[in-house]
Each structure stands twice: as structure tokens, then as C-alpha cells.
């Protein structure tokens, strides 16, 4: 499953519109970083059979577990608000009231989880996620200049605060706290065993490559169109992004393709983030927390999931100004990275069976990558704060 969201798409779009191709190289640098992070969650899920919150609680104590879940809750709240805002933006494209569009999306998400096993939920989410691939077609239709693309790869204005803020946002757009919780808990809930590890690593590698390729496609599309002709266009919401890019693609075809991409990303992210929140709290509190359990057997798990979805949808319906949160949420994710990645690496050193723990050169590589990603995320995030 691609760890993308509608806010990831807006982040990539803003990157291309404001900085042309100067953030394109970052998308490729993030491929191995994303793989390393996700591979650790897969390794922990397979060889311990436990979710992220449960493993933190057992290894480091309840206090640290509640701290990690508190960070997860903040990230999940931001994710749900922005994903439902994305749905509201698509609704506006077709003249549908935001309340109707968001309510339909929430009802769909509740139905998918309340009536299915993990494998069914995964299959539906994967089908939705395939809609994100339309951005490859959008990038091709934008006819980017290869010369401008190569030139942008070689110039990175790292002393510019606005540029560094988008560096942080791009990192936070693909390495999210709820992604870490979700993937480890999903692997454990799915019941993967050590013999599945090799296949799971390949799945993770392919997912990381496709995820960043989609991000690059969105960036290329906006850099070749909006970035070249109207770089100051506001792109803070799905509606603003659609108004800016659809004219370059053709009104009817462009509207449909763009809507599918945004809805696919937003719905998948909403499922993943809300399940991560429910799993996280279930693991820390000890309540049953599996999609394999009937709602009657795991009322707290399904209750938390439902509460997250309903609260997020209600907030977006009643508070329209939330649609401008997108970039801020990704920056917040970047600021949470040191805690999230710190727990992930610590568990990989301490909680895994001895033969599968991080050690030797790979341990130092992981530490370098984590410090690099966390450091860039925090530095870029702090530069976006007033007075810093």
C-alpha cells in the first residue's frame, strides 16, 4: 500500500509550482530512506508478531508507549482533517455540497472496516490506491522540458527558509507517524511469519519506489505547467490545485483524472491513519485490536476507529477553514520524526530476536539515514515557524 495522502499530493504540487524541478532530486533521495523505515516496521511486525504500540509498552514501559501514542494521535488528527478536506475539495469540483461528499466518504470508510477482515480491507485500499497512478499520465501530458528538469536537479537553494520548509513538508509527506504504527500493526494482524520476510521486503521496496515516483510525477506536472507560467498561484487546497492544473489538461478529462487521483490518495490515507490510531490505542491499553475480531468481540477497537472517522468528518463539515492545513500537517509530521524514528530504531536494536537485530554496517547506515531525515525534517520545520 502506498503511504500517500491528498496532502502529500498538495505538498508535491506546491514544490513544483514554487521551485520548479529544484525539489525533484529530493523525491529520489527519499526512496531508500522510505524503504529503510518501512523495512524496519515489517521486520518488527514479522519477527515479534506485535504491533508498534504494544512492543514499545513491553520494551520501554507504559509511559513511553503513551507518549508514542500521543504523538500518533496528533498526527492522526491532522491526517483525518486534511484527507476529508481533500474529499470536500473534490466534491466542490462537481457542485456537490461538502457535507454530502464528506459524509459519503465517512460512511464508505466505516462500512469497509466494520464488514471486512484485514485482507478484505487491504484489497479495497489497494484498489483505491491504484487511482494515484493517474498522476503518471498527468505528468506525461504536461510535456516537461528535460533540460529544465536536469538544471533543477543541480540547484538546491538550501539557504532559503521557504525552500527548507518544503523540504521538511516533503519528508513529512512520506514518512508519517501513523504509517509506522499502521505498517507494523498490519503485518502483525495479517499474521505474516518469518518465511514471508523476503517477499515482504520486496513488496516494501516496490512500494517505496512507486510512492516517490508518484510524488515526482505530481511535482513534474506542476513544475512544467503552473511553475513555468504562474508560479505564484495559491495551491493550499485541493480546489486551488484543481483550478490551477486542470486547464492545462483539458476540462473534462483533466477534472476526472485529477479527482480520481486525489480521492484514491485521500481515502487510502484516511483508512490507514484511522486504523493506525485504533490499533495504537488498543495495543497500549490492552483492549482487543484486530480486524479479524468481530465488532462485538472488539468493541473498543471498532469504537475508536468509528470515533476518529466521525470526529474528523464532522470537523471538516462544520469548520471550512480547515482546508488550508495541508502543508502545516506535513511539517508537523516532520517535527515528530525524531521521536517516531527513535522508537523504531531502538526497538530494532533491543526488541528483535538477536539474529534479526540491527548490527554492523547496516546499523550505522540506518542511524545515518534516520539522523539525516529527522535532522532535515526538524530544521526545515523550525525555519517555517515565526521568529525562527
C-alpha positions in Angstrom: 0.0 0.0 0.0 1.4 3.4 -0.9 1.8 5.6 2.1 0.5 8.7 0.3 -2.3 11.1 1.0 -4.0 14.1 -0.6 -1.8 16.3 1.5 1.3 14.5 0.0 0.0 15.4 -3.4 -0.6 19.1 -2.5 2.9 19.2 -1.0 4.5 17.8 -4.2 2.4 20.2 -6.2 3.4 23.2 -4.2 7.1 22.1 -4.5 6.8 22.0 -8.3 4.9 25.2 -8.6 7.1 27.3 -6.3 10.5 25.8 -7.0 10.2 24.2 -10.4 12.3 21.0 -10.5 14.6 22.0 -7.6 12.9 19.6 -5.2 12.8 16.7 -7.7 16.1 15.2 -6.6 14.7 15.0 -3.0 11.9 12.7 -4.2 14.5 10.2 -5.4 16.7 10.6 -2.3 13.6 9.7 -0.2 13.2 6.4 -1.9 15.9 4.5 0.0 15.1 6.4 3.2 11.4 5.4 2.9 12.4 1.8 2.2 14.7 1.6 5.3 12.0 3.0 7.6 9.3 0.7 6.3 11.5 -2.3 6.2 12.1 -1.9 9.9 8.4 -1.9 10.6 8.0 -5.1 8.6 10.9 -6.7 10.3 9.5 -5.8 13.8 6.0 -7.0 12.8 7.1 -10.3 11.4 9.7 -11.4 14.0 7.9 -10.2 17.1 4.3 -10.7 16.0 3.4 -7.5 17.9 2.2 -4.0 16.9 4.2 -0.9 17.4 2.5 0.4 20.5 2.4 -3.0 22.2 6.1 -3.5 21.5 7.1 -0.1 22.9 5.0 -0.8 26.0 6.6 -4.2 26.6 10.2 -3.0 25.8 10.3 0.5 27.4 7.2 0.7 29.6 3.7 2.2 29.6 4.9 5.8 29.9 6.9 5.7 26.7 4.1 3.8 25.0 1.5 6.5 25.9 3.9 9.2 24.7 4.3 7.5 21.4 0.5 7.1 21.0 0.0 10.7 22.0 2.2 11.7 19.1 0.3 9.3 16.9 -3.0 10.9 18.0 -1.8 14.3 17.0 -0.6 13.1 13.6 -3.8 11.0 13.0 -6.0 14.1 13.8 -4.1 16.2 11.3 -4.3 13.4 8.7 -8.0 12.9 9.0 -8.8 16.6 8.9 -6.7 17.1 5.7 -7.9 13.9 4.0 -11.6 14.8 4.5 -10.7 18.3 3.4 -9.4 16.7 0.2 -12.7 14.9 -0.3 -14.5 18.2 0.3 -12.4 19.8 -2.4 -13.3 17.1 -4.9 -16.9 17.5 -4.0 -16.8 21.2 -4.8 -15.4 20.4 -8.3 -18.7 18.7 -9.2 -21.0 21.1 -7.3 -21.7 18.6 -4.6 -22.1 20.1 -1.1 -19.1 19.4 1.1 -21.3 17.9 3.8 -22.6 15.3 1.4 -19.2 14.4 -0.1 -17.5 14.1 3.3 -20.5 12.2 4.8 -20.4 9.7 1.9 -16.7 9.2 2.3 -17.0 8.6 6.1 -19.8 6.1 5.6 -17.7 4.3 3.0 -14.8 4.1 5.3 -16.9 2.8 8.2 -18.6 0.2 6.0 -15.3 -1.1 4.7 -13.8 -1.7 8.1 -16.9 -2.8 10.0 -17.8 -5.5 7.5 -14.4 -7.0 6.5 -11.4 -8.9 7.6 -7.9 -7.4 7.3 -7.3 -9.0 3.8 -10.6 -7.5 2.5 -9.8 -4.1 3.9 -6.3 -4.3 2.3 -7.6 -5.3 -1.1 -10.1 -2.5 -1.2 -7.5 0.0 -0.1 -5.1 -1.2 -2.7 -7.7 -0.8 -5.4 -8.3 2.8 -4.2 -4.6 3.4 -4.1 -4.3 2.4 -7.8 -6.1 5.6 -8.7 -3.0 7.5 -7.6 -1.2 6.2 -10.7 -3.1 8.6 -12.8 -0.5 11.2 -11.9 2.0 9.5 -14.2 -0.4 10.3 -17.1 -0.8 13.9 -15.8 3.0 14.3 -15.7 3.3 13.0 -19.3 0.6 15.3 -20.5 2.4 18.3 -19.0 5.3 17.9 -21.5 8.1 18.8 -19.2 11.4 20.2 -20.5 14.2 17.7 -20.0 16.8 20.5 -20.0 14.9 22.4 -17.2 14.5 19.2 -15.3 18.2 18.4 -15.3 19.0 22.0 -14.5 16.7 21.9 -11.5 18.3 18.7 -10.2 21.6 20.6 -9.8 20.4 23.7 -8.0 19.1 23.5 -4.4 18.7 26.8 -2.6 19.2 25.3 0.9 19.7 28.7 2.5 16.2 29.7 1.6 13.7 29.2 4.5 10.7 28.7 2.2 12.6 26.0 0.3 13.7 24.2 3.5 10.1 24.4 4.8 9.0 22.4 1.7 12.0 20.0 2.2 10.5 19.3 5.7 7.0 19.0 4.3 8.1 16.5 1.6 9.8 14.4 4.2 6.7 14.5 6.5 4.6 13.7 3.5 6.0 10.3 3.0 7.4 9.3 6.5 4.4 9.7 8.8 3.9 8.6 12.4 0.7 6.8 11.5 2.4 5.0 8.6 4.9 3.4 11.1 2.2 2.3 13.5 0.0 1.1 10.7 2.5 -1.0 8.9 3.9 -2.8 11.9 0.4 -3.5 13.3 -0.9 -4.5 9.9 1.9 -7.0 9.4 1.2 -8.5 12.9 -2.6 -8.5 12.3 -2.1 -10.2 8.9 -0.2 -13.0 10.6 2.9 -12.9 8.5 5.7 -15.3 9.5 9.5 -15.4 9.1 9.1 -17.3 5.8 7.2 -14.2 4.4 10.0 -11.8 5.3 11.8 -11.9 1.9 8.6 -11.4 -0.1 7.6 -8.6 2.3 10.9 -6.8 1.8 10.4 -6.8 -2.0 6.8 -5.5 -1.5 8.2 -2.7 0.6 10.9 -1.8 -1.9 8.4 -1.7 -4.8 6.0 0.4 -2.7 8.7 2.9 -1.8 9.8 3.3 -5.4 6.2 3.8 -6.7 5.3 6.2 -3.9 8.2 8.5 -4.6 7.7 8.1 -8.4 4.1 9.4 -7.9 5.3 12.3 -5.8 7.9 13.1 -8.5 5.1 12.9 -11.2 3.0 15.4 -9.3 6.0 17.7 -8.9 6.9 17.4 -12.6 3.3 18.1 -13.7 3.0 21.3 -11.7 6.6 22.5 -12.4 6.0 22.1 -16.2 2.7 24.0 -16.1 2.0 26.2 -13.1 5.6 26.6 -12.1 6.5 27.9 -15.6 3.5 30.1 -16.3 2.1 31.1 -12.9 4.5 30.2 -10.0 2.7 32.5 -7.5 -0.6 30.6 -7.9 -2.0 29.7 -4.4 -2.0 25.9 -4.0 -3.0 25.5 -0.4 -6.2 23.4 -1.1 -7.4 20.7 -3.4 -9.8 23.2 -5.0 -7.0 25.7 -5.7 -4.8 23.0 -7.1 -7.5 21.8 -9.4 -8.3 25.3 -10.7 -4.6 25.8 -11.4 -3.8 22.5 -13.1 -7.0 21.3 -14.8 -6.9 24.0 -17.6 -3.6 22.5 -18.8 -5.1 19.0 -19.0 -8.5 19.7 -20.6 -11.6 20.5 -18.5 -13.4 17.2 -18.7 -10.6 14.6 -18.9 -8.4 16.7 -16.5 -11.2 17.0 -13.9 -12.0 13.3 -13.9 -8.4 12.1 -13.7 -7.4 14.7 -11.1 -10.4 13.8 -8.9 -9.6 10.0 -9.1 -6.0 10.7 -8.0 -7.0 12.9 -5.1 -9.8 10.6 -3.9 -7.6 7.5 -4.2 -4.9 9.0 -2.1 -7.2 10.6 0.4 -9.4 7.6 1.0 -6.4 5.2 1.5 -4.7 7.6 3.8 -7.9 8.0 5.9 -8.2 4.3 6.3 -4.6 3.8 7.2 -4.4 6.8 9.6 -7.6 5.9 11.4 -6.7 2.2 11.7 -3.3 3.2 13.0 -5.0 5.3 15.7 -7.3 2.5 16.7 -4.5 -0.1 16.7 -2.2 2.1 18.7 -4.6 2.8 21.5 -5.8 -0.8 21.5 -2.2 -2.0 21.8 -1.3 0.3 24.6 -4.5 -0.2 26.7 -4.6 -3.9 26.1 -8.1 -4.0 24.5 -8.7 -6.3 21.6 -7.4 -4.7 18.5 -7.7 -6.8 15.4 -9.7 -6.6 12.2 -10.0 -10.4 12.5 -12.2 -9.9 15.5 -16.0 -9.3 15.1 -17.1 -5.8 16.2 -18.9 -7.5 19.1 -15.6 -9.1 20.3 -13.5 -5.9 19.9 -15.9 -3.0 20.7 -13.1 -0.6 21.8 -11.1 -1.1 18.6 -14.1 -0.5 16.3 -15.4 2.2 18.6 -12.1 4.2 18.4 -11.9 3.7 14.7 -15.5 5.0 14.3 -14.9 7.9 16.7 -11.9 9.0 14.7 -13.7 8.9 11.4 -16.9 10.6 12.7 -15.0 13.3 14.5 -12.7 14.1 11.5 -15.7 14.2 9.1 -17.8 16.4 11.4 -14.9 18.9 12.0 -14.3 19.3 8.2 -18.1 19.7 7.5 -18.5 22.4 10.3 -15.2 24.3 10.0 -14.5 25.1 6.4 -11.2 26.9 7.2 -9.5 23.6 7.9 -8.9 23.1 4.2 -5.7 25.2 4.4 -3.9 22.9 6.9 -2.3 20.6 4.4 1.4 21.8 4.4 1.3 22.6 8.1 0.3 19.0 8.8 3.2 17.6 6.8 5.6 20.0 8.6 4.2 18.7 11.9 4.9 15.2 10.8 8.5 16.1 10.1 8.8 17.7 13.6 7.6 14.4 15.1 10.2 12.3 13.2 12.9 12.2 15.9 10.5 10.6 18.3 9.0 8.2 15.7 12.2 7.1 14.2 14.0 7.0 17.5 11.5 4.4 18.9 11.7 2.5 15.6 15.5 2.1 15.7 15.6 1.5 19.4 13.1 -1.4 19.0 15.1 -2.8 16.1 18.1 -2.9 18.3 16.5 -4.2 21.5 13.2 -6.0 20.8 14.1 -8.2 17.8 15.5 -11.7 18.1 19.3 -11.5 18.2 19.8 -12.8 14.7 17.5 -10.1 13.2 18.6 -7.1 15.2 20.3 -4.1 13.6 24.0 -4.5 13.8 27.2 -3.9 12.0 27.5 -1.6 8.9 23.7 -1.7 8.3 23.1 -0.3 11.8 25.3 2.6 11.1 23.6 3.1 7.7 20.2 3.2 9.4 21.4 5.6 12.1 22.8 7.9 9.4 19.6 7.8 7.4 17.4 8.4 10.5 19.6 11.3 11.7 19.6 12.8 8.2 15.8 12.5 7.7 15.0 13.6 11.2 17.5 16.4 11.2 16.4 17.8 7.8 12.7 17.5 8.9 13.2 19.3 12.2 15.5 22.0 10.7 13.1 22.6 7.8 10.1 22.6 10.1 11.6 25.1 12.6 12.6 27.5 9.8 8.9 27.8 9.0 8.0 28.9 12.5 7.6 32.7 13.0 10.6 34.3 14.6 13.0 31.4 13.9 
